[in-house]
Amino acid sequence: MSLMPAGRGQCPESFCVMDGPLHLSPPFLATPRAEMLEEVLREQFGTRPQLAAISRMKRQPSGAYTSTEDLKEVLERRQVANAKERERIKNLNRGFSKLKAIVPLLPKDRKPNKVDILKTATEYIRLLREILEDTKDFEVKGLQANC
């Protein structure tokens, strides 16, 4: 059995086993059990809000946090916000699909991403503007020749 020191992208332990099982105790520091760790964190940093990400919290004089809203209302509001965001993203993707169908200069060798679509649409608009300006110049010269 051979041991190899762990390097980048290799085993997370300090040594990798190459030929078979090896039972070495890793040189890690002992970690307190989860309940004890929670107590240590609470003593050091105070109580932390449990629902801070989705609920409005109010800090009590004792330092504890309590929710100022009903959890059911908070979850319903979050679901409505998520549904609105999904609809917004769908609408945005529909717009990209329409733009992709209109712009003729998109590469055919691979599926264009949104940046490709926007860059190609910008280039297409620039080309159309050039054609329009050239046509205006041609029409102005043609009108002057007829007079």
C-alpha positions in Angstrom: 0.0 0.0 0.0 1.4 3.4 -0.9 0.5 6.9 0.4 0.5 10.0 -1.6 0.4 13.5 -0.2 -2.8 15.3 -1.2 -2.4 18.2 -3.5 -4.9 20.5 -5.3 -7.8 18.8 -6.8 -7.0 15.5 -5.0 -8.3 13.9 -1.9 -9.6 16.3 0.8 -7.8 14.4 3.6 -4.1 14.9 4.2 -3.2 11.6 2.5 -4.8 9.5 -0.3 -4.8 5.7 -0.2 -3.6 4.3 -3.5 -3.8 0.5 -3.1 -6.4 -0.2 -0.5 -8.1 0.8 2.8 -6.1 2.7 5.3 -7.4 3.6 8.7 -5.6 6.8 9.9 -7.1 9.2 12.2 -7.1 12.5 10.3 -5.2 15.4 12.0 -8.3 17.5 12.4 -9.2 19.5 15.5 -12.1 18.1 17.5 -15.4 19.9 16.7 -17.9 20.3 19.5 -21.3 18.5 19.0 -23.9 20.6 17.1 -25.9 21.5 20.2 -22.9 22.8 22.0 -21.7 24.7 19.0 -25.2 26.4 18.9 -24.8 27.5 22.5 -21.3 28.9 21.9 -22.5 30.9 18.9 -25.5 32.2 20.8 -23.3 33.3 23.7 -20.8 35.0 21.4 -23.2 36.6 18.9 -26.6 36.6 20.6 -29.7 35.0 19.3 -30.1 35.1 15.5 -33.4 35.3 13.6 -34.6 32.1 12.1 -36.8 33.5 9.4 -34.9 36.7 8.5 -34.8 35.9 4.8 -38.6 35.9 4.3 -40.1 37.6 7.3 -39.8 41.0 8.9 -38.2 40.7 12.3 -38.3 42.9 15.4 -35.5 42.8 18.0 -36.7 42.5 21.6 -35.0 44.3 24.5 -33.7 40.9 25.5 -31.8 40.7 22.2 -34.0 38.0 20.8 -35.8 38.4 17.5 -39.5 37.8 16.9 -41.5 37.8 13.7 -43.8 40.8 13.3 -45.9 38.9 10.7 -47.8 35.7 10.4 -45.7 33.0 8.8 -48.5 31.9 6.5 -48.9 35.5 5.2 -45.1 35.7 4.6 -45.0 32.5 2.7 -48.1 33.5 0.6 -46.4 36.8 -0.2 -43.2 35.0 -1.1 -45.1 32.6 -3.4 -46.8 35.5 -5.2 -43.4 37.3 -5.6 -41.8 34.1 -7.0 -44.7 33.6 -9.5 -44.3 37.2 -10.7 -40.6 36.7 -11.1 -41.2 33.5 -13.1 -43.6 35.3 -15.3 -41.2 38.2 -15.8 -38.4 35.7 -16.9 -40.8 33.9 -19.2 -41.8 37.3 -20.8 -38.1 38.2 -21.2 -37.4 34.8 -22.8 -40.3 35.3 -25.2 -38.9 38.6 -26.2 -35.5 37.0 -27.0 -37.2 34.3 -29.0 -39.0 36.9 -31.1 -35.8 38.9 -31.6 -34.0 35.7 -32.6 -36.6 35.0 -35.2 -36.4 38.5 -36.7 -32.6 38.9 -36.8 -31.2 37.1 -39.9 -27.5 37.3 -39.1 -27.4 34.8 -36.2 -24.8 32.1 -36.5 -26.3 28.7 -37.6 -23.4 26.5 -36.3 -24.5 26.8 -32.7 -27.4 27.9 -30.6 -27.0 31.6 -29.9 -27.2 32.8 -26.3 -28.8 36.0 -25.2 -25.6 38.0 -25.6 -25.2 36.8 -29.1 -28.8 37.7 -29.9 -28.4 41.2 -28.6 -25.0 41.8 -30.3 -26.3 40.5 -33.6 -29.5 42.6 -33.3 -27.4 45.7 -32.6 -25.2 44.9 -35.7 -28.4 44.3 -37.8 -29.8 47.7 -36.7 -26.5 49.4 -37.6 -26.6 47.8 -41.1 -30.2 48.9 -41.6 -29.4 52.4 -40.6 -26.5 52.5 -43.1 -28.7 51.3 -45.8 -31.3 53.9 -44.9 -28.7 56.7 -44.9 -27.3 55.5 -48.3 -30.8 55.4 -49.7 -31.5 58.9 -48.5 -28.3 60.2 -50.2 -29.3 58.4 -53.4 -32.8 59.9 -53.4 -31.5 63.4 -52.7 -29.1 63.1 -55.6 -31.8 61.7 -57.8 -34.1 64.6 -57.0 -31.4 67.2 -57.7 -30.7 65.6 -61.0 -34.3 65.8 -62.1 -34.6 69.5 -61.3 
